[in-house]
Each structure stands twice: as structure tokens, then as C-alpha cells.
Amino acid sequence: MNTKKLAAERAVESIEEGMTVGLGTGSTAYFAIEKLGQRVREGLTIRAVATSKRSEEQALGLGIPIVPFAEVGRIDITIDGADEVDGNLQLIKGGGGALLREKIVAARSDKMFVIVGEDKLVETLGAFPLPVEIVPFAHEWTLDNLKALHLNPELRLDNGDLYVTDNGNYIADCHGVSITDPAALHASLNAIPGVVENGLFVDMAHTVIVGRENGSIDTITK
């Protein structure tokens, strides 16, 4: 059973006529965009902004209208996935490489709906490597500062080459970190010159929708 698809389709049921919707990035968000495209074809009128070139192309191909950011005041709901969710609904995101854009859109949203399979639920964040987006300039120094925090950073690769985000930056994936205080680590990371943003989404999720292997769906609200 595809638990991500199950959760994604449930989340899209919350989208109402006339809403402005934020579209996340990654394998789970893909299913949400597909379902939203189906609802648009059935007559739902919405407008959307996307967190990556990939999601924007998918949405446009399905007939979902993408509007310029300059024309958007607030976003009603953003639907996105997560790499980990803890018991306080704190998240690690960025496995798909779009963490900066995802965080900008989530921060502009009245509600962030996070869709996951039950395998993404954890007691403590950090088994999934924490992505940190860094600028290419003097990135070796930025990595040194991450190492000083005992975060074991490794530059992400793409077919042997350095992975480059839609924003032209690198991603350092930090391995083997048990994150007991996400807010404190978030602040420490973003205080490092050269760090653009990190994959900790602290107090941003409004609702987490969990698809389970037995076919049930749990909805957890902050």
C-alpha cells in the first residue's frame, strides 16, 4: 500500500474553492499535486505557487494555475511532505533539495499540511541526515563551522558532481545527529555566515496527515 499517496489524497480534500495553495516538492507532494490536478479538472478553481521548478512544471501540466509571487498576499494552505516528524510536529525537510523555497512558502501560509507515511514518524529527529543549504563561496569554511557543531556534514552529490539547488547553492547533509532541541539547533545553524537555511521546520506544521500500512489515516493537529 502506498501510504504517502493515501495521506496526500486526504490532504487535498481540505482544499476549497478560491484558495491559494502552496505546492511542496518531493515524492509525497507529487501525489498531492496529481490529486489536486484531478480536482481542478473536475471544476475546482484555485491558484497556486510552487516550491520548485519540478513541482511547477508538474502543476502546469495538470492545468493548475501558477501565479507570480508578487500577486499573492497570504497562502491559505501549503501541502508538503517531510523526511521526519517528531512527537511535537517538528520536521526535517530537504531530502528533495528544495528546503529554502519550501520554508519561504510555508512561512507565508496560514496552515501547513504535512503528508507522510507512518515510517516518517520518529521520537527524536536526526536519523535522517539534516540538510543545510550553503552558499558556494568559501563553502569549506562553512563546512568547518558545521563540523565545529559536531554535525558531520557531507556535501550532497548528484551523479558524482556537487548537487546544486534551484537557488544555485550547495547542500551539506549532516549525519548521525540526535536533535533533542530543534529550535536551538535551528538558531545556531542560521547564525553561521554562509548558511542560507536549514532543514529544521520548527513550529511550522499545523496538521500532519499520516498514511498507515493498514489503510487507515491519522490526522495530528498542533
Backbone bond lengths (Angstrom), bond angles and torsions (degrees), N, CA, C in turn:
res aa  C-N    CA-C-N  psi(-1)  N-CA   C-N-CA  omega(-1)  CA-C   N-CA-C  phi
1 M - - - 1.469 - - 1.522 109.80 -
2 N 1.345 116.03 135.60 1.462 119.72 179.11 1.528 109.16 -87.54
3 T 1.326 115.11 96.89 1.467 119.57 -174.79 1.532 111.68 -68.16
4 K 1.336 116.67 -31.46 1.464 119.78 179.18 1.526 110.94 -66.90
5 K 1.316 115.91 -41.33 1.472 120.24 179.70 1.523 110.04 -64.66
6 L 1.322 115.29 -40.35 1.465 121.64 179.02 1.529 110.24 -58.76
7 A 1.327 116.70 -49.64 1.459 121.25 -178.88 1.525 111.69 -67.28
8 A 1.322 116.18 -38.82 1.469 120.45 -178.32 1.524 110.98 -63.29
9 E 1.310 116.29 -44.53 1.467 119.47 -178.12 1.526 111.14 -67.75
10 R 1.330 118.18 -32.93 1.456 121.00 176.08 1.535 109.81 -66.69
11 A 1.321 117.34 -41.17 1.465 120.80 -179.04 1.524 111.14 -62.22
12 V 1.310 116.66 -38.80 1.473 120.49 -177.23 1.532 111.23 -67.18
13 E 1.325 117.32 -22.13 1.471 119.96 176.22 1.532 111.74 -62.19
14 S 1.341 116.97 -20.40 1.466 121.08 -178.81 1.526 112.90 -80.80
15 I 1.323 116.99 -10.66 1.468 120.53 -178.14 1.525 108.82 -78.67
16 E 1.335 115.57 128.84 1.462 121.74 -176.80 1.519 111.04 -115.85
17 E 1.335 114.15 163.29 1.463 122.47 -179.38 1.528 111.02 -51.90
18 G 1.342 115.64 132.36 1.452 121.60 173.68 1.516 115.20 84.44
19 M 1.331 118.07 -0.21 1.467 120.40 -178.19 1.529 112.23 -72.33
20 T 1.320 113.93 154.76 1.465 121.53 166.02 1.521 106.84 -101.85
21 V 1.336 115.74 126.49 1.464 121.65 -169.18 1.528 109.96 -120.68
22 G 1.330 115.95 134.09 1.457 121.21 171.88 1.521 109.64 -91.44
23 L 1.318 115.83 131.54 1.462 121.50 -177.37 1.523 109.59 -106.33
24 G 1.322 116.09 120.37 1.453 120.92 -179.10 1.515 112.14 -76.30
25 T 1.326 114.89 -170.41 1.462 122.49 -176.19 1.517 109.34 -132.00
26 G 1.329 115.89 144.80 1.454 120.14 175.30 1.515 111.72 120.35
27 S 1.324 115.40 -178.97 1.465 121.16 -172.53 1.520 112.47 -65.11
28 T 1.328 117.89 -34.22 1.457 120.41 -179.63 1.525 111.06 -77.24
29 A 1.331 116.10 -44.38 1.462 120.48 178.12 1.529 110.85 -60.31
30 Y 1.316 116.27 -30.90 1.468 120.44 178.31 1.532 110.65 -54.77
31 F 1.324 116.54 -45.72 1.469 120.07 -179.00 1.525 111.30 -66.68
32 A 1.328 116.95 -36.44 1.461 119.94 178.18 1.522 110.91 -64.74
33 I 1.329 116.61 -42.03 1.467 120.52 179.74 1.530 110.45 -65.61
34 E 1.324 116.52 -39.39 1.476 120.14 177.13 1.529 110.72 -59.98
35 K 1.329 116.70 -46.60 1.469 120.84 -179.30 1.521 110.72 -66.72
36 L 1.320 116.70 -38.75 1.462 119.93 178.70 1.522 110.43 -64.81
37 G 1.321 116.97 -38.61 1.462 120.47 175.78 1.515 111.88 -60.20
38 Q 1.328 116.11 -39.54 1.471 120.26 177.32 1.524 110.41 -62.31
39 R 1.333 117.00 -43.15 1.469 120.27 -179.49 1.528 111.26 -66.72
40 V 1.323 117.06 -34.94 1.466 120.35 176.79 1.533 109.86 -65.38
41 R 1.315 116.24 -42.15 1.472 119.13 177.78 1.526 111.49 -63.43
42 E 1.338 116.35 -27.37 1.467 120.60 179.16 1.521 112.43 -84.23
43 G 1.352 116.58 -2.23 1.460 119.18 173.20 1.513 116.69 120.78
44 L 1.351 118.39 -3.10 1.463 120.63 178.89 1.527 109.66 -68.37
45 T 1.329 116.78 131.80 1.463 121.31 177.16 1.525 109.19 -105.72
46 I 1.324 115.24 116.40 1.455 121.79 177.19 1.521 108.20 -140.11
47 R 1.315 115.50 176.67 1.460 120.69 165.76 1.512 106.77 -135.95
48 A 1.329 117.20 158.06 1.458 119.72 -170.94 1.515 111.65 -143.02
49 V 1.330 114.44 156.36 1.461 122.54 166.49 1.522 106.91 -123.64
50 A 1.327 116.43 150.61 1.461 120.62 -175.18 1.520 110.50 -118.14
51 T 1.337 115.89 152.53 1.458 121.51 -176.71 1.524 113.02 -95.95
52 S 1.327 117.91 0.20 1.463 120.84 177.85 1.519 109.51 -157.75
53 K 1.314 115.18 160.96 1.463 120.12 175.70 1.528 109.95 -60.92
54 R 1.321 115.64 -37.83 1.467 120.36 -178.01 1.523 111.26 -62.76
55 S 1.337 116.77 -47.08 1.465 120.00 -179.83 1.525 111.51 -67.96
56 E 1.332 116.36 -36.21 1.466 119.47 178.55 1.523 111.04 -63.31
57 E 1.320 116.55 -44.28 1.473 120.03 179.18 1.521 111.13 -63.68
58 Q 1.329 116.96 -40.84 1.468 120.39 178.13 1.525 110.50 -61.75
59 A 1.345 116.48 -46.55 1.465 120.93 -178.47 1.524 111.68 -62.10
60 L 1.313 116.71 -46.95 1.467 120.30 -179.15 1.527 110.62 -61.72
61 G 1.324 116.75 -37.82 1.454 121.04 178.68 1.520 112.76 -65.02
62 L 1.343 116.73 -22.77 1.461 121.85 -179.81 1.528 112.33 -97.85
63 G 1.333 116.49 1.29 1.458 119.81 178.42 1.523 114.20 86.43
64 I 1.335 117.81 12.62 1.467 121.20 176.46 1.525 108.08 -81.53
65 P 1.329 119.06 122.14 1.461 120.30 -177.36 1.530 111.95 -72.79
66 I 1.327 116.17 123.17 1.457 122.80 175.56 1.522 108.21 -97.53
67 V 1.325 116.26 128.97 1.465 120.33 -177.29 1.528 109.84 -112.82
68 P 1.339 117.70 153.11 1.468 120.68 178.40 1.526 111.33 -64.42
69 F 1.311 115.70 147.24 1.463 120.25 -179.66 1.524 111.54 -60.20
70 A 1.329 116.56 -31.72 1.465 120.30 -178.79 1.524 112.25 -63.89
71 E 1.333 116.65 -19.78 1.463 120.78 -178.48 1.526 112.85 -95.34
72 V 1.324 116.76 1.76 1.470 120.90 -175.77 1.527 109.62 -107.71
73 G 1.342 115.97 126.12 1.458 120.01 171.83 1.512 108.89 -83.40
74 R 1.328 116.14 -84.04 1.456 121.80 174.80 1.520 109.42 -110.18
75 I 1.320 115.11 155.41 1.464 122.35 173.30 1.519 107.24 -100.35
76 D 1.322 116.69 131.04 1.470 119.73 -178.48 1.524 111.66 -68.44
77 I 1.322 116.04 -53.94 1.471 121.45 -179.08 1.520 108.83 -141.86
78 T 1.318 116.37 133.89 1.458 121.49 166.44 1.521 108.00 -106.77
79 I 1.324 115.65 134.43 1.463 121.54 177.17 1.528 108.01 -113.13
80 D 1.328 116.08 123.70 1.457 120.03 -176.45 1.521 109.02 -150.67
81 G 1.304 116.23 165.56 1.451 121.42 176.35 1.513 110.61 -94.87
82 A 1.331 116.73 -171.31 1.462 122.33 175.03 1.520 108.33 -155.27
83 D 1.317 115.05 153.84 1.460 120.43 177.66 1.526 111.55 -87.38
84 E 1.335 116.67 -30.57 1.465 122.13 172.70 1.520 109.07 -149.46
85 V 1.343 115.53 148.73 1.470 122.37 175.01 1.527 106.86 -135.44
86 D 1.350 116.54 126.59 1.457 117.96 177.67 1.528 111.04 -96.12
87 G 1.322 116.86 -177.06 1.459 121.30 -174.47 1.517 114.10 -67.87
88 N 1.341 117.51 -16.94 1.462 121.33 177.12 1.525 112.20 -98.66
89 L 1.329 116.21 13.28 1.470 124.05 -178.31 1.526 112.56 62.29
90 Q 1.331 116.55 28.58 1.459 120.65 169.12 1.529 107.60 -85.47
91 L 1.328 115.79 148.70 1.459 120.21 -168.81 1.520 112.33 -125.24
92 I 1.331 115.44 152.28 1.461 122.45 156.16 1.519 107.04 -109.94
93 K 1.337 115.85 128.36 1.450 122.72 175.89 1.525 108.83 -132.88
94 G 1.317 115.69 165.42 1.454 119.92 175.75 1.507 114.99 119.10
95 G 1.342 116.79 2.59 1.454 119.06 176.24 1.522 112.31 -60.07
96 G 1.339 115.55 -29.17 1.463 120.41 178.17 1.516 113.80 -87.90
97 G 1.334 116.93 -2.15 1.447 120.77 173.96 1.512 116.14 89.07
98 A 1.344 118.28 3.92 1.470 120.69 -173.69 1.527 112.16 -110.79
99 L 1.323 118.06 26.38 1.467 120.40 -170.32 1.524 113.59 -60.82
100 L 1.322 118.66 -37.69 1.465 120.23 -178.38 1.523 110.73 -64.67
101 R 1.321 116.41 -49.80 1.463 119.67 -179.45 1.522 110.50 -66.84
102 E 1.325 116.86 -37.24 1.467 119.57 178.13 1.521 111.08 -62.47
103 K 1.332 117.03 -38.94 1.464 119.51 -178.27 1.525 111.00 -72.55
104 I 1.338 117.50 -37.79 1.466 120.65 176.99 1.524 110.42 -60.19
105 V 1.328 116.44 -45.43 1.466 120.59 -178.71 1.530 110.85 -69.66
106 A 1.323 117.16 -41.64 1.474 120.18 179.66 1.526 110.80 -61.73
107 A 1.329 116.75 -38.93 1.464 120.45 -178.30 1.525 112.14 -68.00
108 R 1.318 116.52 -19.96 1.469 121.41 -179.33 1.532 111.13 -93.37
109 S 1.325 116.65 0.40 1.461 121.71 -170.87 1.529 111.60 -100.45
110 D 1.333 115.50 141.05 1.464 119.66 174.54 1.531 110.59 -66.59
111 K 1.336 116.28 -35.83 1.465 120.78 178.40 1.524 109.05 -140.84
112 M 1.322 115.34 140.62 1.456 121.39 172.41 1.521 108.44 -114.30
113 F 1.325 115.60 115.61 1.455 121.51 175.85 1.531 107.91 -96.10
114 V 1.324 116.05 123.72 1.457 121.92 -178.73 1.521 108.42 -108.63
115 I 1.322 116.25 127.31 1.461 121.24 -176.14 1.529 109.44 -114.57
116 V 1.338 115.48 127.31 1.467 120.53 -176.10 1.515 110.26 -145.38
117 G 1.318 115.30 157.40 1.446 120.91 163.18 1.520 108.86 -82.36
118 E 1.328 116.66 160.65 1.468 119.79 -174.45 1.520 112.78 -61.93
119 D 1.335 118.14 -19.81 1.466 121.10 179.68 1.528 112.82 -67.99
120 K 1.335 117.85 -13.59 1.461 121.47 -178.85 1.535 112.60 -87.86
121 L 1.322 117.77 -8.09 1.464 121.16 -179.53 1.528 110.00 -80.81
122 V 1.342 116.43 128.75 1.464 121.11 -178.67 1.523 109.72 -135.37
123 E 1.326 115.74 159.55 1.469 119.77 173.89 1.529 110.70 -76.49
124 T 1.330 115.72 -43.23 1.467 121.30 -177.88 1.520 108.46 -132.46
125 L 1.333 116.37 131.98 1.463 120.87 179.21 1.527 111.00 -66.89
126 G 1.327 115.82 150.44 1.459 119.89 169.60 1.512 116.51 130.25
127 A 1.330 119.29 -15.13 1.465 119.33 175.47 1.526 109.49 -64.17
128 F 1.344 116.07 -38.22 1.463 120.08 172.23 1.526 107.72 -78.93
129 P 1.336 118.40 131.96 1.471 119.70 -178.43 1.535 111.60 -57.69
130 L 1.331 115.82 132.85 1.459 121.46 -178.54 1.525 109.65 -80.87
131 P 1.342 118.34 117.77 1.458 120.10 179.19 1.530 111.27 -79.94
132 V 1.324 115.51 137.93 1.461 122.22 175.16 1.537 106.83 -128.10
133 E 1.326 116.53 120.45 1.467 120.27 179.85 1.528 108.57 -85.63
134 I 1.341 115.84 127.45 1.466 120.86 -176.02 1.526 109.88 -130.05
135 V 1.336 115.97 152.73 1.464 119.49 178.53 1.528 108.91 -77.49
136 P 1.348 117.11 149.35 1.467 119.59 -179.88 1.532 113.38 -64.15
137 F 1.339 117.87 -33.38 1.456 120.93 -177.38 1.530 110.68 -59.61
138 A 1.330 115.24 124.40 1.478 121.53 178.26 1.522 111.96 51.27
139 H 1.333 116.18 36.39 1.466 118.33 -175.93 1.529 111.95 -62.84
140 E 1.346 116.53 -23.20 1.464 119.21 177.38 1.534 110.90 -61.76
141 W 1.333 115.35 -37.35 1.474 119.13 178.59 1.525 111.02 -69.17
142 T 1.327 115.33 -38.88 1.463 118.83 178.38 1.529 109.78 -63.06
143 L 1.330 116.01 -41.41 1.465 119.88 177.17 1.528 110.74 -61.87
144 D 1.340 116.86 -38.82 1.470 120.12 177.27 1.529 110.83 -58.35
145 N 1.342 115.89 -42.06 1.468 119.86 179.88 1.527 111.80 -67.58
146 L 1.318 117.09 -34.70 1.465 120.02 175.48 1.525 110.69 -67.59
147 K 1.323 115.72 -38.59 1.472 119.54 177.75 1.528 110.55 -64.47
148 A 1.328 116.51 -34.76 1.467 120.12 179.51 1.522 111.80 -64.64
149 L 1.344 116.62 -22.48 1.468 121.31 175.12 1.529 111.55 -89.99
150 H 1.349 116.55 7.28 1.478 122.86 178.77 1.530 111.25 61.20
151 L 1.340 115.39 43.89 1.471 120.15 -175.34 1.527 113.34 -102.99
152 N 1.335 118.43 -2.77 1.471 121.79 175.22 1.522 112.57 50.81
153 P 1.344 118.01 58.12 1.464 120.21 -176.56 1.525 112.61 -77.12
154 E 1.330 114.92 143.80 1.464 121.69 172.04 1.515 107.81 -134.27
155 L 1.335 116.90 130.31 1.459 119.89 177.65 1.522 109.57 -65.00
156 R 1.320 115.91 132.63 1.461 121.11 179.80 1.523 110.28 -71.06
157 L 1.313 115.60 138.90 1.466 121.61 178.90 1.512 110.39 -112.29
158 D 1.319 115.28 156.62 1.465 123.05 177.16 1.518 107.00 -136.04
159 N 1.341 116.36 102.95 1.466 121.64 -176.64 1.525 111.88 54.68
160 G 1.320 115.35 41.10 1.456 120.35 175.73 1.513 115.08 89.62
161 D 1.329 116.98 -15.51 1.462 121.30 177.55 1.524 109.81 -100.94
162 L 1.329 117.01 159.85 1.455 120.14 176.39 1.525 109.88 -61.70
163 Y 1.331 116.09 131.11 1.464 121.18 176.53 1.529 108.77 -69.72
164 V 1.341 115.79 134.16 1.460 121.35 178.83 1.525 108.36 -120.65
165 T 1.328 116.76 127.55 1.463 121.21 -178.58 1.529 110.50 -73.21
166 D 1.341 116.06 171.90 1.468 121.14 174.99 1.529 111.49 -59.73
167 N 1.341 116.01 -18.13 1.465 120.92 -178.97 1.525 112.82 -96.29
168 G 1.336 116.80 3.47 1.454 120.82 178.63 1.517 114.50 82.24
169 N 1.329 117.21 17.27 1.466 121.92 -177.97 1.521 111.97 -107.66
170 Y 1.331 115.90 171.91 1.453 122.70 174.49 1.535 109.60 -98.00
171 I 1.330 115.79 164.42 1.462 120.78 172.43 1.523 108.92 -123.10
172 A 1.328 114.91 127.07 1.460 121.47 171.31 1.527 107.69 -100.30
173 D 1.326 116.75 117.83 1.466 121.38 177.18 1.524 108.38 -91.81
174 C 1.331 115.71 124.15 1.465 121.96 -174.89 1.532 109.37 -100.58
175 H 1.326 115.84 120.85 1.464 121.76 -169.15 1.522 112.65 -105.01
176 G 1.330 114.27 148.84 1.452 120.79 169.04 1.508 114.86 67.51
177 V 1.341 116.58 36.07 1.459 120.59 -177.54 1.529 109.27 -110.62
178 S 1.322 117.65 128.25 1.459 121.53 173.35 1.517 107.87 -94.06
179 I 1.329 116.46 112.77 1.462 121.29 -170.76 1.526 109.18 -100.02
180 T 1.322 115.64 92.92 1.462 120.53 -178.13 1.523 112.13 -87.23
181 D 1.334 117.64 -20.47 1.465 122.07 179.34 1.526 108.46 -131.60
182 P 1.345 117.65 80.71 1.465 120.24 -176.17 1.525 114.05 -57.38
183 A 1.340 117.41 -37.89 1.461 120.21 -177.40 1.525 111.04 -65.08
184 A 1.322 117.19 -41.92 1.460 120.76 -179.28 1.525 111.10 -66.89
185 L 1.327 116.96 -42.75 1.465 119.73 179.61 1.525 110.28 -66.94
186 H 1.324 116.58 -39.55 1.471 120.99 177.34 1.530 109.83 -55.84
187 A 1.315 116.93 -46.67 1.468 120.90 -179.03 1.524 111.25 -65.85
188 S 1.316 117.17 -41.24 1.465 120.70 -179.97 1.521 111.61 -63.80
189 L 1.317 116.52 -42.13 1.466 120.62 -179.80 1.519 111.53 -64.47
190 N 1.328 116.33 -47.52 1.458 119.31 -174.84 1.528 112.55 -74.39
191 A 1.334 117.39 -8.02 1.460 120.89 174.31 1.528 112.47 -84.90
192 I 1.326 117.64 -7.11 1.465 121.31 -178.75 1.535 109.07 -83.58
193 P 1.331 118.71 122.23 1.469 119.62 174.41 1.531 110.02 -59.90
194 G 1.325 115.61 132.16 1.462 119.81 -177.12 1.510 113.16 103.70
195 V 1.341 116.96 -21.27 1.466 120.73 173.14 1.521 108.24 -83.34
196 V 1.318 115.70 124.97 1.462 120.80 178.36 1.526 109.84 -85.94
197 E 1.315 116.36 -47.58 1.467 122.28 -179.37 1.514 107.75 -167.87
198 N 1.327 115.90 164.11 1.467 119.62 178.81 1.525 109.96 -128.93
199 G 1.324 115.30 167.16 1.458 120.96 -171.87 1.510 116.05 -85.63
200 L 1.327 118.14 10.51 1.462 120.49 173.50 1.523 109.10 -83.83
201 F 1.321 116.35 121.00 1.459 122.19 176.40 1.529 106.55 -107.18
202 V 1.332 114.79 98.67 1.458 121.98 -171.98 1.527 109.68 -97.61
203 D 1.329 116.34 122.99 1.467 122.61 178.54 1.528 112.84 55.07
204 M 1.333 116.68 37.56 1.461 120.52 -179.79 1.528 112.64 -109.53
205 A 1.331 116.76 -27.58 1.466 120.19 -178.19 1.525 109.99 -77.73
206 H 1.325 116.07 126.90 1.471 121.43 175.10 1.519 110.13 -88.60
207 T 1.317 116.15 -44.18 1.457 122.33 -176.69 1.523 109.27 -139.43
208 V 1.319 116.96 135.06 1.459 121.90 173.77 1.526 107.74 -113.92
209 I 1.321 116.03 125.28 1.463 122.22 179.97 1.528 107.72 -108.89
210 V 1.313 115.71 120.95 1.459 121.98 -171.51 1.529 109.67 -113.12
211 G 1.317 116.25 120.42 1.456 121.21 172.51 1.515 109.72 -89.49
212 R 1.340 116.16 132.49 1.462 120.01 -177.27 1.530 110.85 -112.73
213 E 1.336 114.70 156.12 1.467 120.93 -175.62 1.523 112.25 -61.00
214 N 1.333 117.44 -26.21 1.467 119.83 -179.19 1.529 112.33 -82.17
215 G 1.336 116.67 3.16 1.455 121.10 177.73 1.521 114.43 93.53
216 S 1.331 117.09 -4.00 1.471 119.94 179.44 1.523 109.96 -85.18
217 I 1.328 115.35 163.74 1.459 122.29 178.56 1.512 108.61 -129.99
218 D 1.323 115.99 128.79 1.461 122.04 175.45 1.529 109.05 -104.86
219 T 1.311 116.80 139.17 1.459 121.59 174.74 1.523 107.99 -117.45
220 I 1.331 115.73 119.52 1.468 121.97 -177.98 1.522 107.40 -114.18
221 T 1.330 116.13 121.73 1.454 120.61 -178.02 1.510 110.17 -112.70
222 K 1.329 115.64 141.85 1.468 121.90 -178.99 1.527 109.43 -57.89
